[in-house]
Amino acid sequence: MYSRAYRFLVALPPILWVSLFLLLPYLLMFAHSFWTVHDGLIIHHWNLSNYATLFQNPLYVQVLFRTVRMAAAVTILSVLLGYPLAYFLSFRAGPRKELLYQLVIVPLWISYLVRGYAWKTILGSDGVLNGFLQYLHITHGPVSALLYSPFAVVLMLTHIYTPFVFLPIYASLEHIPRPLIEASQDLGASPRQTFFRVILPLSIPGLLAGATFAFVLSLGDFLAPLLVGGPSGTMIANLVQSLFGAAYDWPLGAAISVFILIVTLALLAITQRIEMRWSKRWSLE
Amino acid sequence: MTTAPPTAAPLPSGATLLEVRAVSKQFGARQVLKTLSLEIAAGEFLTLLGESGSGKTTLLRLIAGFEQPTAGEIWMRGTRLDILPPYKRPVNTVFQQYALFPHLNVSENIAYGLRASNTPKNEIAARVNDALDMVRMQEFAAADPARLSGGQQQRVALARALVNRPELLLLDEPLSALDANLRKEMQFELKSLQREVGIAFLFVTHDQEEAMALSDRIALLRDGALEQVASPREIYARPATAYNAQFIGQTNLLRAIIREGVADCGSFQFPYAGKDASALFSLRPEAITLAEDTPQPADPVRFSATIRQQIYSGATELLELETTTGAFLRARIASRKPLSGSHDFVFSVRDAIAVRE
């Protein structure tokens, strides 16, 4: 057994780290969310006016709903892309598995900004996609709606978060003991039945983890709307950024941040509970 | 959903159920099965016995449909099986690690095959109930597989396969994950269950004692080819090859020179009708007795030997003998007081079985 003093000393650095760089900033943010700004000064007077603004001002409500819709769209699209990809790699790729896995992972190593600018060059008025569509005579002039729209933001975020969705799904598929698949076939289940009755239920924890990643990360994203979103593609994080910047309304920005944080934590708590319950029941140890 | 083709009335016991016709299987450069042919009769308990790597599990997987033969065909009651996907074959498997579905409880696991074939709900309930009774797992109907012991999981796996009423059940070393005591108990249960349901069992094991205890017939595999297919009694009493004789039970392999109807082993000779050549004989240790014991075996062959070791094991003991020409033999005799020095021993000519090398 280690002495109390030793244990205290060992625990001190991480406790200090977490308090200084995590708890303290959050506390400050939390406090700010109850203050107000007057004539460019932060008034330390506690009230709920920021939260009232957030839920009553049509601008914030509209952007908030748009953000949730876009994050949901990104989540659904990433799952629709990531699940089949993970399924193919885990069950059908054979000896090419390792290579394909690396190819899915590689985009994660490329700067977010680079990928953002790549989409700009693809979607822009004189971009690759418009040029291609005109070359095929599908359109006769550049389609300006491609870039600077919620569509562009969802496209870019889907591109960026699909690997994040792919990874946990792939891990959960890889963890399904292969004899279970054989047992299902052996008992007369067609490949379709095997998928829906064995593979899908056993990959739900991975699916949930992946979907949570995509949703939570999209919800707080501000770079994609900044780069390819335009005014119609603005998301809640862009408002926070401007409130902390040019608009100089830290208290309102803090209130929005606190709200996003609560939504995110609630979501994480729920999905984690579901995951825990399922995997606990299944552990065959 | 298509599943097993509708089967006609059950075959009379003893009629050929499954035919493996000249099946070969190649994994890369390695030939795992070498033009192997085997027939399984309706209602019989056939064991595929062999060391690991002998190809026994591969043969089972070929029949179940998890592997495709490189050459040859598999037929079952006039239907060619090897061209069907696993889910369309009228066979079921008990897997080595049971492979119970962790997200389904015991009843749901057992009902899985019936649900896949869209059996009516009330029939599923009745048959699952019967299956639970059969393996005495009624009280665990709603339990998750993860909460069951090895033996209980084993029973559920059996019920899950048998509830579909296959004509052939494939068992891939189903007892190997159990500890020794439970194994013996499950052997007994498995055998009585097989008699009760009358379904043909194709049982894979590397344990020769288990094979002897359970089987109607044993198919002994070695390096992807069949060495001998016979009843346990016959395979023990009349092994076809030296490998068989050593793999199933213990034996003494005697090298003899045959000349003019006499087999000469050096320190003793016995009559053997065969052409002049070198030959190998298997002589089980229990076939050798002390010459002073009565009654004498028929057609006795006498020899004298020095007792080098005496290993006591309860009702019997094993003697290690050195003959006058320096060859070593083992004899299993009824226990007695310690022996030493030179003694006369005797065995019956009928117990010396000529085996292929």
Boltz contact constraints between the chains, C-beta under 6 A:
constraints:
  - contact:
      token1: [A, 179]
      token2: [B, 95]
      max_distance: 6.0
  - contact:
      token1: [A, 179]
      token2: [B, 99]
      max_distance: 6.0
  - contact:
      token1: [A, 180]
      token2: [B, 99]
      max_distance: 6.0
  - contact:
      token1: [A, 182]
      token2: [B, 66]
      max_distance: 6.0
  - contact:
      token1: [A, 183]
      token2: [B, 99]
      max_distance: 6.0
  - contact:
      token1: [A, 185]
      token2: [B, 86]
      max_distance: 6.0
  - contact:
      token1: [A, 185]
      token2: [B, 87]
      max_distance: 6.0
  - contact:
      token1: [A, 186]
      token2: [B, 64]
      max_distance: 6.0
  - contact:
      token1: [A, 186]
      token2: [B, 86]
      max_distance: 6.0
  - contact:
      token1: [A, 186]
      token2: [B, 92]
      max_distance: 6.0
  - contact:
      token1: [A, 186]
      token2: [B, 93]
      max_distance: 6.0
  - contact:
      token1: [A, 187]
      token2: [B, 112]
      max_distance: 6.0
  - contact:
      token1: [A, 187]
      token2: [B, 113]
      max_distance: 6.0
  - contact:
      token1: [A, 187]
      token2: [B, 116]
      max_distance: 6.0
  - contact:
      token1: [A, 188]
      token2: [B, 3]
      max_distance: 6.0
  - contact:
      token1: [A, 188]
      token2: [B, 87]
      max_distance: 6.0
  - contact:
      token1: [A, 188]
      token2: [B, 113]
      max_distance: 6.0
  - contact:
      token1: [A, 188]
      token2: [B, 116]
      max_distance: 6.0
  - contact:
      token1: [A, 188]
      token2: [B, 117]
      max_distance: 6.0
  - contact:
      token1: [A, 189]
      token2: [B, 87]
      max_distance: 6.0
  - contact:
      token1: [A, 189]
      token2: [B, 116]
      max_distance: 6.0
  - contact:
      token1: [A, 190]
      token2: [B, 1]
      max_distance: 6.0
  - contact:
      token1: [A, 190]
      token2: [B, 87]
      max_distance: 6.0
  - contact:
      token1: [A, 193]
      token2: [B, 116]
      max_distance: 6.0
  - contact:
      token1: [A, 201]
      token2: [B, 103]
      max_distance: 6.0
  - contact:
      token1: [A, 202]
      token2: [B, 103]
      max_distance: 6.0
  - contact:
      token1: [A, 281]
      token2: [B, 144]
      max_distance: 6.0
  - contact:
      token1: [A, 282]
      token2: [B, 102]
      max_distance: 6.0
  - contact:
      token1: [A, 282]
      token2: [B, 103]
      max_distance: 6.0
  - contact:
      token1: [A, 284]
      token2: [B, 102]
      max_distance: 6.0
  - contact:
      token1: [A, 284]
      token2: [B, 146]
      max_distance: 6.0
